[in-house]
């Protein structure tokens, strides 16, 4: 599955690594339907796989929401550790740099 174009001006993206024993490992999109996530004061959306990694998936939250509730995001998703979630990493856009001349 390829990830659609990401808009960092509108969304904050989280790379979430799932535990292999979690039911969300086989159906990562279902994480957004988890009761603890559904009752949270933010809207989590499934974006897709991170590259070829089977256990790491990208989720988005509207940037306007995330700025106001980032501590709650960490608290809510933290309740799913370690049984369902192994790690949560906020994705930061980076400018790609070209290599000069013949550098490898």
Long-range contacts (C-beta under 8 A, 24 or more apart in sequence): 1-48, 1-49, 2-48, 3-47, 3-48, 3-49, 3-50, 3-58, 4-47, 4-48, 6-47, 6-60, 8-63, 8-93, 9-63, 10-62, 10-63, 11-60, 11-61, 11-62, 11-63, 12-60, 12-61, 12-62, 12-63, 12-66, 12-67, 12-90, 12-91, 13-47, 13-58, 13-59, 13-60, 13-90, 13-91, 14-58, 14-59, 14-60, 14-61, 14-73, 14-77, 14-88, 14-89, 14-90, 14-91, 15-50, 15-56, 15-57, 15-58, 15-88, 15-89, 15-91, 16-56, 16-57, 16-58, 16-59, 16-77, 16-85, 16-87, 16-88, 16-89, 17-55, 17-56, 17-85, 17-86, 17-87, 17-88, 17-89, 18-55, 18-56, 18-57, 18-84, 18-85, 18-86, 19-55, 19-82, 19-83, 19-84, 19-85, 19-86, 20-55, 21-83, 22-83, 22-84, 22-85, 23-84, 24-84, 25-54, 25-55, 28-57, 31-57, 31-59, 31-80, 31-84, 32-59, 34-80, 34-84, 36-76, 36-79, 36-80, 37-76, 37-77, 40-72, 40-73, 40-76, 41-65, 41-69, 41-72, 42-66, 42-69, 42-72, 42-73, 42-76, 55-86, 58-91
